[in-house]
């Protein structure tokens, strides 16, 4: 039937889109983890150097 064929095509397209979204999510998570790691390194270096944190917004 034509409806069954169209349904299969749509299901395949949805599966492909889900795969692309999963890949994008994994990439963004990887980038975020890398940024967090870099930020954590900066904090450690800052603390090791004995610097103080300026928390005022002025």
C-alpha positions in Angstrom: 0.0 0.0 0.0 1.1 3.6 -0.7 0.3 4.7 2.9 2.6 1.9 4.3 5.4 3.0 2.0 5.0 6.6 3.0 5.0 5.7 6.7 8.2 3.7 6.3 9.8 6.7 4.5 8.8 9.0 7.3 10.0 6.6 9.9 13.3 6.4 8.2 13.6 10.2 8.0 12.7 10.6 11.6 15.4 8.0 12.5 17.9 10.0 10.5 16.9 13.2 12.2 17.2 11.6 15.6 20.7 10.4 14.8 21.8 13.9 13.6 20.3 15.4 16.8 22.1 12.9 19.0 25.4 13.6 17.2 24.8 17.4 17.7 24.0 16.9 21.4 27.1 14.7 21.9 29.2 17.4 20.2 27.8 20.2 22.4 28.3 18.1 25.5 31.9 17.4 24.5 32.5 21.1 23.9 30.9 22.0 27.2 32.9 19.5 29.1 36.1 20.8 27.4 35.2 24.4 28.4 34.4 23.3 31.9 37.8 21.5 32.2 39.6 24.6 30.9 37.7 26.8 33.4 38.5 24.4 36.2 42.2 24.6 35.3 42.1 28.4 35.4 40.5 28.2 38.9 43.2 25.9 40.1 46.0 28.0 38.6 44.4 31.1 40.1 44.2 29.6 43.5 47.8 28.1 43.3 49.1 31.6 42.5 47.4 32.9 45.7 45.3 35.5 43.9 42.0 36.7 45.4 38.7 36.7 43.6 37.1 40.0 43.0 33.4 39.3 43.3 32.1 42.9 43.2 30.2 44.0 40.2 31.5 47.5 40.4 
